[in-house]
Amino acid sequence: MLQVCLNGSRHREQHPGLPVSPAELAAAARAAVEAGAEDIHLHPKDRKGADTLDPAIVAETVTAVRAAIPGIPVGVTTGAWIAADPEERAALVRSWTVVPDHASVNWHEDGADLVAGALRDKDVGIEAGIFSGTDAATRFRSSPFADQVVRVLAEVTDRAPRTAPATAEGLLRDLGDGLSAPVLLHGSDGGAWPVLRMALGLGLDVRIGLEDVLHTPYGTPAADNATLVRAALALR
């Protein structure tokens, strides 16, 4: 499965084509799906371009993207940088009037189980974000939600092209065997393409998009998310 991550916590200054508004995200999602993406991950943004869990913005964004790509799952983030208090994050999730198909929960962040519980109560699929270099794998394996997630996002934070694959191997070892959900392995910036190649070789799910990397495997600037999706598929 190839997921496209449309924008992440990046800002327009980092890439002129970064989709921010609901309309831009809908257009970017449509182009990425036409290029071959099978699942969407995005960060709803407020008018200043900051990530938000605000129910009105989540509703507007998810509704616009779904209309552009009917039948394709749409997911959002619940990262602690949006609201540091996990009680607040859980309350915001419970206030959603239009829910995504899934949402990522970073298990190294305090209150992960609380936020995951709010998602479950809203019938939103849980993506378990497991960052390398943290105790997320240990926390996740002991979580009551370990067998209730739709996938495990193994997120390699090592951005160095030469060392990111070894870091990815360590992260997969930390996760261990017997997971109840598929693993999606991905890297970021300089580590994005080496880790994607590794994930393809292991038969794991993958993701690519402007959240993770701004250049193609050949080092040239990526025009948009669809360009990155096509480049990823060409590596299969």
N, C-alpha and C positions, 0 to 999 in steps of 0.2 A: 504494500500500500504506500502510495506517495501522498503525503500531506504537504500543502503549501502554507507557509507562515507569512502572511501578507505584509505585516508592518512591525510588530513587536513594540518595544518601548522606544524605538528610534523616533527622530524628529525630521521634519522636512529638510532641514539644513544638511542632514547627512545624505540625502538622496532626493533630487528634485521630483522624482516620480513616486515617492512614497505615498501610498493611499492613506488618507486620514479620515475624510468625511464618509458618511454612509454611502453616498453615491459613488465616491471614488473606490471604496472597498468593494462595492457590488460590481463595478466595472472590472476591477482587478481580479476578483474571484471568477467572474465569467471568462476572462481571458486565460486565467490559469487552468481552469477546468477544460477549456477548449484545447489547451496545450497538453493536457493529460493528468492534471491533479485530480485526486480522488477524495480529498477531505480538506477542509478549510480550518485554519487556526488564525485568529485575528485578535487585535486589541482595540476595543471601542475607545474612541478619543473624544475629549471635550473640545470646546471651541478654541482652547489654547493649545491643543495638540497633545495634552497629557492623557495617559491611560485612566480609564474610569470604569466603575461598576454601577454608575448611576442608572436606575431602572429605565428612565425615559430614553437615555442614549443607547443602552443595550437593546431595548426594544426596537428603536428606529434602525439601528445598525443591523441586527440579526434579521429583521423583516426585509430590509432592502437587499441584503445579500442572498437570503433564501429565494426571493422573487427572481433574482438573476440566475440562480443555479438550482432550480427545483430538484429535489431528490438527493442532493449532495450534503453530507453532514457538515454542520457549521459549529465551531467551538471558539471559546474565548478564554482569557486568562483570569486568574483570581490572585495575582501576585501581591505580596505584602507591601511592595512599594506604592501601591494604590491607596491602601489604608493599613497602617501599621497594626492597629488593634484587630485581632482575629474576630472578636465579637462583632465589631463593626462590619468586617468583610462578610461574615455569616449573615448578619442582618440585611446587608445590601443584596446578597444572593436571594434571600427569602422575599425581598421586596420586588424581585423581577416579575414583570407582567407578561413578557415574552421571553421564553427560555431558549437557550442554545441547545444543540444536541449533546454537547459535552463541554467541559471546562477543565482547565489544568489546575492542579493544586501542587505547589512545591513543598515537598515533605521535609525539607530542611528548615522551613519557616515555622515559627511557633503558631500553634492553633490549626495545623493542617487537618487534623481529625475533625475539628469543629466546622471548618469550611466544607470539608468533604461531606459531613453529615447534612449540612444545609443543602448542598447540591443533590444528595440522595433524596431528601425530602421534597425537592422540586422535580424529581424524576429527570435530572440532568446527569448524563454519563460523566464519570470521573476519570480524568487522565492524571496519572501519578507522575509528577515531575521529580526525577531523582538526579540531582546535580552531582557531578564528580567533585572530589575534594571536600565533601560535607559528610555528615552522618545520616543523610537522607535514606540511604538503603537500609540501614539498621532500623531507623524509625519506621520506615514503611513496612518492613517485614514483620514488625510487632504490632502494626496497626490493625484495628478491627475491620478496616476497609481494604486490607491487602488482597482479599479475594472478591472485591466488589467493583473493581475498576475496569474500564473498557480497554485501556492500554497503559503501558508503562513508558513514559518518555525518559529515556536514558540520555541525559544532557551533559555533553562533554564541555567543560568550561575552559579547558586548555586550548588556547588559540594558536599555538605554535604548530605549523604543518608537520614538523618532524616528530614531535612527541605526542600529538593529539591521539593517534591510533593506540599507542601504548596506554595512555590515560583511559581511553575507551575500553581497552581490554580489562584494566583494573576495575572499572565501574561495572562491567558485566560480571566479573568475578564476585564483586560485592553483592550484586543482586542475586546471584546464585541460580540454581535450577528450581523447577517446580512452580514457577509463577503461573497464576491463573489467567493471565491476559498476555497478548502479544507485546513485544518490546519494539519501540520505535527509537532507533539510535541516531543521534544527530550531534553535530558540532557547530561552531560559530566562527565567523571571520576566517582567519588563516587555517583553522582546523576543520572548517565546514566540509570542504570537498574531500580531504583525506578520510574523514570519518564516514562520509556518505559512501565512498568507494568500499570501505571496510564493511559497512552495514549491508551493502548489496552483496558482497562476497559471502556474508554469513546468512543471507536470506532473511534479514530483518526488515521491518518497516522503516521507511525513511521520510525525511521532510527536507524541504528547501524553500527559500523565499527571502525577501529583503530583511526580515527579522534576523536571519542567521548570517547572511553574507551579501555583499554588494558587488561581487565580481563573479565572473564565470570561472570554470575550471582552468581556463587559459590565462587568467589574470586580467582580462579586459573588463571594464565596467559593465554591469548588467543594466540593460535598459529598463527592465521591469520584472515582475514576478514570473510572467509567462516565459520570458527568456531563460530564467533559472530553471523552471520546470522542464523545458525542452532540453536544456543542457544535462539535467539529471537523468532524464529518460534515455539520452544518448549514451550514457555510461553503462546501461544495463547489458 
